[in-house]
Amino acid sequence: MKKITLLYMTSALFLGSMTACTDGFEEINTNPNVVEKPTANYIFSKAQLDGLNNNYFFTNILECGGLVQHYATYKEASGVGDKYLSNEVYFSAYFNQAYPTALNETEIVINEVKNNPNESNKLQIARIWKAYLYHKLTDLYGDIPYSEAAKANSTQIFLPKYDTQEFIYKDLLKELDEAATALDPAKPSFGKSDFIYDGDVAKWKKFAYSLMLRLGLRLTKVDAALAQTWVTKAIAGGVILNSADNAIMKYTDGPNDFNRNPVGFDARRQDFTAGSYGTKNVEGGKLAKTFIDLLQSTADPRISVYAGVWQGTTQNTALAVQKGFPNGTKTAPTPAEQATYSEPNQSTVFKYDAPLVLISNAETNLYLAEAAARGWYAASDKDLYEKGVQASFLNMGIYGSAYAITDATAYLTLNPYNAAGTFAQKMNQIHTQIYIALFVDEQEVYANWRRTGYPVLVPVNFPGNVTNGTIPRRLKYPTSEYSVNSANLAEAVKRQGEDAFTTRIWWDK
């Protein structure tokens, strides 16, 4: 009772003294170093950087890159994708970082500009960017917080529900459609605060429809009719067909790490470290035998852009010397032997200031080839396939004009498109090219492989793997979600299926 009386007395003294000290209260309690009103342009720049910097090494290389056999390692702890092992550090990383950074930042931008008609283009571009971010996240995990996510500031929802992937996908497609339609070239945009398109509204519209094409095709296994509807709408809207419209994130080599391309920076910081020269990589990472053998067997000139074998302190990029490391092995090579295996080329894809492709005309032309092969697009699937390959060859020039492969004739002659083949044979050729052309975007390669099954990959069966020797179909939810958001997570698991690497997400049924 004495404690309660003391509490009330202290409160009374405080209240009684308030009138004496309110003069200048607002001025005294205003932090001059804090921006109280969000600056949409600055936050959007940060959302772009954070959206692409999200645990690249853990998610794209160790998980997805190993699963699709672009990468391999002899080590176990980091061989989660290579050997189908479970490691909380790696499978939870992308989920844990996505919400407090890029998704939250994008939501702040939307809230800041949505009531200002003059900033409508910023709103639409932010909606498109939000769709891009969420499709990456749901493709990894399936059902995720979406409709109630990143809204703690605006609605005080701290434990968001998990939405079904079906709902998420349909809403993402709706958002892309509405945002693309509402873009207005007569109004201002983000300008130089947009590191991808410099605020070019026409290019953002093509990006939106190209992403719609990607997401529409993602539905072919679960709902072919709905897939056709959205693919047709995307094509009619206008997708990226020329390299000038490619969605490319621009980077510089510093002065801060977040200005560097995460493909090179994150991987070289955590595995392919300075001075290792292929002999003592921290995590033992190499390019996989499956990938290198495919490039060599087809005499693919892109191999010299993608790969190199260390010979002393330089990388030899010649096709003949490349050698991929086998997936699913724990036999440690000697340092000298390690150096004989291919690694990503540090002068191109692993260069700190290399551009990063989000969606290009190589991808869209190959997806259009599939649409034509399905009878959804009145065009030649052979011509579109060849345009996709040619675009991929020319796009090697983003790493410097000397890397552009200007003539694909020899390659297409040696590896002709089977226009008279079965649909399965056509799909194999088209999506093997996706597998090659989209190298470094391992999340997208992994998602597309799960949808199509091409190229055909031979699983490994490493002792102690958690999938019974089958390639995982998703990543598990972070353990922290079981304690922080347990009720909503439990509902998602009950609905989607066991929280396991072998559980198939909605569009992968």
C-alpha positions in Angstrom: 0.0 0.0 0.0 2.9 2.3 0.8 4.3 1.7 -2.7 1.0 2.6 -4.4 0.7 5.8 -2.3 4.2 6.8 -3.2 3.4 6.2 -6.9 0.4 8.4 -6.9 2.2 11.1 -4.9 5.0 11.1 -7.4 2.5 11.4 -10.3 0.7 14.3 -8.6 3.9 16.2 -8.1 4.8 15.6 -11.7 1.4 16.8 -13.0 1.4 19.8 -10.7 4.8 20.9 -12.0 4.0 20.6 -15.7 2.4 24.0 -16.0 5.6 25.5 -14.7 7.9 23.9 -17.3 5.8 23.8 -20.5 7.4 27.1 -21.8 9.7 26.1 -24.6 8.8 22.4 -24.2 8.5 21.7 -27.9 11.8 23.4 -28.8 13.7 21.7 -26.0 12.4 18.3 -27.0 13.0 18.6 -30.7 16.1 16.7 -31.9 17.8 18.9 -34.5 19.5 15.8 -36.0 16.4 13.9 -36.8 14.3 14.3 -40.0 10.7 14.2 -38.8 9.1 14.1 -42.2 10.2 11.2 -44.5 11.9 12.2 -47.8 10.4 9.9 -50.4 13.3 10.2 -52.9 15.9 9.3 -50.3 14.0 6.4 -48.8 13.2 5.0 -52.3 16.9 5.0 -53.1 17.6 3.1 -49.9 14.8 0.6 -50.6 16.4 -0.2 -54.0 19.8 -0.7 -52.4 18.4 -2.8 -49.5 16.1 -4.8 -51.7 19.1 -6.1 -53.7 21.7 -6.2 -51.0 19.6 -8.7 -48.9 22.0 -11.5 -47.9 23.2 -12.2 -51.5 25.9 -14.7 -50.4 23.7 -16.7 -48.0 20.6 -16.8 -50.2 21.7 -16.6 -53.8 24.9 -18.5 -53.6 24.8 -20.9 -50.7 21.1 -21.7 -50.9 19.7 -21.2 -54.4 23.0 -21.3 -56.3 23.9 -24.6 -54.8 20.4 -26.0 -55.3 20.4 -25.3 -59.1 24.0 -26.5 -59.3 25.5 -23.2 -60.4 27.8 -23.4 -57.3 29.4 -26.1 -55.3 31.6 -26.5 -52.2 33.3 -29.3 -50.3 32.4 -27.8 -46.9 29.4 -29.0 -45.0 28.4 -25.9 -42.9 28.1 -23.8 -46.0 26.9 -26.6 -48.2 23.2 -26.0 -47.4 22.2 -25.8 -51.1 25.0 -28.0 -52.4 24.1 -30.9 -50.1 20.5 -30.2 -49.0 21.4 -29.5 -45.4 19.5 -27.3 -42.8 21.3 -24.3 -41.3 19.2 -21.6 -39.6 21.7 -18.9 -40.3 21.3 -19.3 -44.1 17.7 -20.3 -44.7 16.3 -17.5 -42.4 18.5 -14.7 -43.5 16.5 -13.3 -46.4 13.1 -13.4 -44.5 14.6 -11.7 -41.5 16.2 -8.8 -43.3 13.5 -8.2 -46.0 10.8 -6.8 -43.7 12.7 -4.2 -41.5 14.6 -2.8 -44.5 13.4 -2.7 -48.1 9.8 -3.7 -47.5 9.4 -1.2 -44.6 11.1 1.5 -46.6 8.9 1.0 -49.6 5.8 1.1 -47.5 7.0 4.5 -46.0 7.4 5.9 -49.5 3.9 4.7 -50.4 2.4 6.3 -47.3 4.3 9.5 -47.9 3.2 10.1 -51.5 -0.2 8.4 -51.8 -2.2 11.5 -51.0 -0.3 13.9 -53.3 -1.7 13.8 -56.9 1.5 15.5 -58.2 3.5 12.6 -56.9 1.4 9.8 -58.4 4.2 8.4 -60.5 6.3 7.9 -57.3 3.4 6.0 -55.8 3.0 3.8 -58.9 6.8 3.1 -59.1 6.9 2.3 -55.4 4.0 -0.2 -55.9 5.9 -1.9 -58.7 9.0 -2.1 -56.6 7.0 -3.5 -53.7 5.6 -6.2 -56.1 9.2 -7.1 -57.2 10.3 -7.4 -53.5 7.4 -9.5 -52.4 7.6 -11.9 -55.3 11.2 -12.7 -54.4 10.2 -13.4 -50.8 7.1 -15.5 -51.4 8.9 -17.5 -54.1 11.4 -18.6 -51.4 9.0 -19.4 -48.5 5.4 -19.7 -49.8 2.8 -18.1 -47.5 4.3 -15.0 -45.9 3.1 -11.9 -44.1 1.9 -9.5 -46.9 -1.4 -7.6 -46.5 -0.6 -6.7 -42.9 3.2 -6.6 -43.2 5.4 -3.4 -42.8 2.4 -1.5 -41.3 3.4 -1.2 -37.7 3.9 2.6 -38.1 0.6 3.2 -39.9 -1.8 0.7 -38.3 0.1 -0.6 -35.2 -0.1 -4.2 -36.5 3.0 -5.8 -34.9 2.1 -9.5 -35.6 0.9 -9.6 -39.2 -1.0 -12.6 -40.5 0.4 -14.9 -43.1 -1.4 -14.6 -46.5 -1.7 -17.5 -48.9 0.6 -17.4 -51.8 -2.4 -17.6 -54.1 -3.7 -14.4 -52.6 -0.3 -12.7 -52.7 0.3 -13.6 -56.4 -3.1 -12.5 -57.5 -2.7 -9.2 -55.6 0.8 -8.6 -57.0 -0.5 -9.0 -60.5 -3.4 -6.6 -59.8 -0.9 -4.1 -58.3 1.3 -4.3 -61.4 -1.6 -3.9 -63.7 -3.0 -0.9 -61.8 0.3 0.8 -61.3 1.4 0.4 -65.0 -1.9 1.8 -66.2 -1.7 4.8 -63.8 1.8 5.9 -64.7 1.7 9.4 -66.3 4.6 10.6 -68.4 3.5 14.2 -67.9 4.2 14.1 -64.2 7.5 14.1 -62.3 9.1 11.0 -60.8 12.1 10.0 -58.7 14.7 11.3 -61.1 18.3 10.4 -60.1 17.1 9.0 -56.8 16.0 6.0 -58.9 19.2 4.0 -59.5 17.6 1.7 -62.0 15.8 3.9 -64.5 16.6 7.5 -63.4 12.8 8.0 -63.0 12.0 7.1 -66.6 8.2 6.4 -66.4 8.0 4.7 -69.8 10.7 2.2 -68.8 9.1 1.5 -65.4 5.9 0.6 -67.3 7.8 -1.9 -69.4 9.4 -3.3 -66.2 5.9 -3.7 -64.7 4.6 -5.6 -67.7 7.8 -7.7 -67.9 7.4 -8.7 -64.2 3.8 -9.5 -65.0 5.0 -11.8 -67.7 7.3 -13.5 -65.3 4.7 -13.9 -62.6 2.0 -14.9 -65.1 4.1 -17.8 -66.4 4.8 -18.8 -62.8 1.2 -19.9 -62.6 1.3 -22.4 -65.5 1.3 -25.5 -63.2 -1.3 -24.4 -60.8 -3.7 -22.5 -63.1 -2.9 -22.5 -66.8 -6.0 -20.4 -67.7 -5.1 -17.7 -65.3 -1.5 -17.8 -66.4 -2.6 -17.3 -70.0 -4.8 -14.3 -69.0 -1.9 -12.5 -67.4 0.7 -13.4 -70.0 -1.6 -12.1 -72.7 -2.2 -8.9 -70.7 1.6 -8.4 -70.2 2.4 -8.8 -73.8 -0.4 -6.4 -74.8 0.9 -3.8 -72.3 4.4 -3.9 -73.7 7.4 -5.8 -72.2 11.1 -5.1 -72.4 12.3 -6.0 -75.9 15.4 -3.8 -76.4 18.5 -3.6 -74.2 17.9 0.1 -73.7 14.9 -0.8 -71.6 16.7 -3.4 -69.5 16.2 -3.0 -65.8 19.8 -2.6 -64.5 20.9 -1.5 -61.1 23.9 0.7 -61.2 26.7 0.5 -58.7 30.1 2.1 -57.9 33.2 0.8 -56.2 32.6 2.7 -53.0 33.0 4.9 -51.1 30.7 2.8 -49.0 30.1 -0.9 -49.2 26.4 -0.5 -50.0 27.3 1.3 -53.2 29.0 -1.9 -54.4 27.3 -4.7 -56.3 26.4 -7.3 -53.7 27.1 -10.1 -56.1 30.8 -9.4 -56.0 31.1 -7.6 -52.7 29.1 -10.0 -50.5 30.7 -13.1 -52.1 34.2 -11.8 -52.1 33.9 -10.6 -48.5 32.6 -13.9 -47.2 34.2 -16.6 -49.4 36.3 -15.5 -52.4 38.5 -13.3 -50.3 41.4 -11.1 -51.4 44.6 -12.9 -51.7 43.1 -16.4 -51.9 43.5 -16.7 -55.6 41.4 -19.9 -55.7 43.5 -21.8 -53.2 42.0 -21.0 -49.8 38.5 -19.7 -50.2 36.8 -19.3 -46.8 33.7 -21.5 -47.7 35.4 -23.5 -50.4 33.1 -22.1 -53.1 33.5 -22.9 -56.8 31.3 -23.0 -59.9 29.6 -26.3 -60.2 30.5 -29.1 -62.6 26.9 -29.2 -63.9 27.1 -25.6 -65.0 30.6 -25.6 -66.4 30.1 -28.9 -68.3 26.9 -27.5 -69.9 28.7 -24.4 -71.1 31.7 -26.3 -72.4 29.6 -29.0 -74.1 27.8 -26.4 -76.1 30.9 -24.2 -76.8 29.1 -21.3 -75.1 31.2 -18.1 -75.3 29.5 -16.7 -72.2 31.7 -19.1 -70.2 34.6 -16.6 -70.6 32.5 -13.8 -69.2 31.2 -15.8 -66.3 34.1 -17.9 -65.2 37.9 -18.0 -64.7 40.5 -20.3 -63.3 43.2 -18.8 -61.1 46.7 -19.1 -62.5 48.9 -17.3 -60.1 47.3 -13.9 -59.4 45.2 -13.7 -62.6 42.1 -15.6 -63.9 42.3 -17.5 -67.1 38.9 -17.2 -68.8 39.5 -19.5 -71.8 36.8 -22.1 -72.3 39.2 -25.0 -72.5 40.7 -24.5 -69.0 37.4 -24.2 -67.1 36.6 -27.0 -64.7 33.5 -27.3 -62.4 33.5 -28.7 -58.9 31.1 -31.6 -58.3 28.1 -31.0 -56.0 27.5 -33.2 -53.0 31.1 -34.0 -52.0 33.0 -33.4 -48.8 36.4 -34.4 -50.0 38.6 -31.4 -49.5 41.0 -30.7 -52.4 44.6 -29.5 -51.7 45.1 -25.8 -52.1 46.9 -26.4 -55.4 44.0 -28.6 -56.7 41.4 -26.0 -55.5 43.0 -23.4 -57.8 42.2 -25.6 -60.8 38.5 -25.2 -60.4 36.5 -22.3 -62.0 35.2 -19.4 -60.0 33.1 -16.4 -61.0 35.1 -13.9 -63.1 36.2 -11.1 -60.8 36.6 -8.7 -63.8 32.9 -9.1 -64.8 30.1 -10.6 -62.6 32.2 -10.3 -59.4 33.4 -6.8 -60.1 32.5 -4.4 -57.3 31.0 -1.8 -59.7 29.4 -4.3 -62.1 25.8 -3.5 -63.0 23.1 -5.9 -61.8 20.4 -7.1 -64.2 16.9 -7.4 -62.7 14.9 -8.1 -65.9 16.3 -8.0 -69.4 15.2 -8.6 -73.0 17.0 -11.9 -72.9 14.6 -13.2 -70.3 11.5 -11.6 -71.8 12.2 -13.0 -75.3 12.7 -16.5 -73.9 9.5 -16.2 -72.0 7.7 -15.0 -75.1 9.1 -18.1 -76.9 7.4 -20.2 -74.2 4.2 -18.3 -74.7 4.4 -18.8 -78.4 5.1 -22.6 -78.0 2.0 -22.7 -75.8 -0.1 -21.0 -78.4 -0.6 -17.9 -76.3 1.3 -15.6 -78.6 1.0 -15.4 -82.3 4.7 -15.4 -83.1 7.5 -17.8 -84.0 8.9 -19.5 -80.9 12.1 -20.3 -82.9 12.6 -16.6 -83.7 11.9 -15.5 -80.1 14.3 -18.2 -78.8 17.1 -17.0 -81.0 16.4 -13.3 -80.1 16.7 -14.3 -76.4 20.0 -16.0 -77.0 21.3 -13.1 -79.1 20.1 -10.6 -76.4 22.0 -12.6 -73.7 25.2 -12.6 -75.8 25.0 -8.8 -76.4 24.1 -8.1 -72.8 27.5 -9.4 -71.7 28.5 -5.9 -72.8 27.2 -4.5 -69.5 30.5 -5.5 -68.0 32.4 -3.5 -70.7 32.1 -3.3 -74.4 34.9 -5.8 -74.9 32.7 -8.5 -73.3 29.7 -8.1 -75.7 29.3 -11.2 -77.9 28.2 -9.6 -81.1 27.5 -12.8 -83.2 25.5 -15.8 -82.0 25.4 -17.5 -85.4 28.0 -20.1 -84.6 26.4 -21.0 -81.3 22.9 -21.2 -82.7 24.2 -23.3 -85.6 25.9 -25.7 -83.2 22.9 -25.7 -80.9 19.8 -25.2 -83.1 16.3 -24.8 -81.7 14.2 -27.8 -82.3 11.2 -26.1 -83.9 9.7 -29.5 -84.8 10.2 -31.0 -81.4 7.7 -31.8 -78.7 6.6 -29.2 -76.2 8.8 -30.8 -73.5 11.8 -30.6 -75.8 11.1 -26.9 -76.5 10.7 -26.1 -72.9 14.0 -27.8 -72.1 15.8 -25.7 -74.6 14.1 -22.4 -73.7 14.6 -22.9 -69.9 18.1 -24.2 -70.2 18.8 -20.8 -71.8 17.1 -19.1 -68.8 19.4 -21.1 -66.6 22.4 -19.8 -68.4 21.3 -16.2 -69.2 20.1 -15.4 -65.7 23.3 -16.5 -64.0 23.9 -14.5 -60.7 20.1 -14.1 -60.2 20.1 -17.4 -58.5 16.7 -16.8 -56.8 15.0 -16.4 -60.2 16.8 -19.4 -61.7 15.7 -21.5 -58.7 12.1 -20.4 -59.0 12.0 -21.0 -62.7 13.6 -24.4 -62.4 10.9 -25.4 -59.8 8.2 -24.3 -62.2 9.5 -26.0 -65.3 11.9 -28.7 -64.2 14.4 -27.6 -66.8 17.3 -28.1 -67.2 17.0 -31.6 -65.8 19.3 -31.7 -62.7 20.6 -34.9 -61.1 20.1 -34.6 -57.3 22.9 -35.5 -54.9 22.4 -37.7 -51.9 24.8 -36.5 -49.3 24.8 -38.4 -46.0 22.7 -36.5 -43.4 20.7 -34.5 -46.0 17.3 -33.4 -44.8 15.3 -34.1 -48.0 16.0 -37.8 -48.6 18.1 -36.9 -51.6 15.7 -34.7 -53.4 16.3 -31.0 -54.4 14.5 -28.7 -51.9 11.4 -26.9 -53.1 11.4 -24.0 -50.6 13.3 -22.5 -47.6 12.0 -23.0 -44.1 10.7 -20.1 -41.9 13.0 -18.5 -39.4 12.9 -20.1 -36.0 12.3 -16.7 -34.5 8.9 -16.6 -36.1 7.8 -19.5 -33.9 8.3 -17.4 -30.8 7.4 -14.0 -32.0 4.5 -14.6 -34.4 3.6 -18.1 -33.5 -0.2 -18.1 -33.9 -0.1 -16.7 -37.4 2.8 -18.9 -38.4 1.0 -22.0 -37.1 -2.0 -21.2 -39.2 0.2 -20.8 -42.3 1.9 -24.1 -41.7 -1.4 -25.9 -41.1 -2.7 -24.5 -44.4 0.4 -24.8 -46.6 1.9 -28.0 -45.2 4.8 -28.9 -43.0 7.5 -26.3 -42.6 10.0 -28.4 -44.5 12.3 -28.0 -47.4 10.3 -30.6 -49.4 6.9 -28.9 -49.0 5.8 -27.4 -52.3 4.5 -23.9 -52.4 1.2 -23.0 -54.1 2.4 -22.4 -57.7 4.7 -25.4 -57.4 2.0 -28.0 -56.7 
